[in-house]
Amino acid sequence: MDTVTYRVIQRHPHLCFRNVNVPLSAFEKASDVHALLELIFECGQNDFQPVPDRCSVSTGDVVVLHDGINNSMWKVEDFGFSDVTPNMKGE
């Protein structure tokens, strides 16, 4: 199965990365950034994609989106996601 891989920064039990593989067929159906984030969250659950020594994607984790041109970082909140992309222009 073809997949698109995203990195998630996790804080528990210590600062680490978790790769989340999203099926290409589902990725192509994501209508906007929030639909994609929900998909990454869902695929990042250990019920579906167990990763040894890593927790499921959860509140406080940061999803790193990358498309080669625009990179952004999104914090998993209690409800939804917030953009926490650092301002690289120094503004």
HELIX and SHEET records of a PDB file:
HELIX    1   1 LEU A   24  PHE A   27  1                                   4    
HELIX    2   2 VAL A   33  CYS A   43  1                                  11    
SHEET    1   A 5 CYS A  16  PRO A  23  0                                        
SHEET    2   A 5 THR A   3  GLN A  10 -1                                        
SHEET    3   A 5 VAL A  62  HIS A  66 -1                                        
SHEET    4   A 5 ASN A  71  VAL A  76 -1                                        
SHEET    5   A 5 PHE A  81  ASP A  83 -1                                        
END                                                                             
